Each structure stands twice: as C-alpha cells, then as structure tokens.
C-alpha cells in the first residue's frame, strides 16, 4: 500500500512539473505580446484617452506584435 501511495505521489509530481514547464514556456512566448499591449494601454491612458479606447489600442498593439512574431517564427522554422 505504501508503494502505491509513493507511486501516485511521484506521478502527481511529474504531472505538475510538466504542466509548470508548459505554462512557463507559454508565458515566455506571450510575454512580448502582453507587455506591448499593456504598455500601449498605459501610455494611451497617460495621454488622456478613455479606458475603453486605451484598451482597444492595447488590443491592436497585441494583435500587431503577435502577427509580426508569428511571421518571424514561421520564417525561422522554414530556415531550419
């Protein structure tokens, strides 16, 4: 019985480590997009835009950066 508990615990640790790895990898890929959007939104608010307008500008900045990064990533994959 103790061996079963240890095996289940080891399996849970492996699953959590794997999930943490993929979450960290996803955040690393999305960090430039999120940072650009938040910066654009913050600057828009500082320059007097309303909240929804600033959020829209931040969203457009996110979409633009994601589009540019996707084109770069696909070009890099093609070259390898």
Secondary structure, DSSP 4 states (H G I P E B T S, - for coil): -HHHHHHHHHHHHHHHHHHHHHHHHHHHHHHHHHHHHHHHHHHHHHTT--HHHHHHHHHHHHHHHHHHHHHHHHHHHHH-
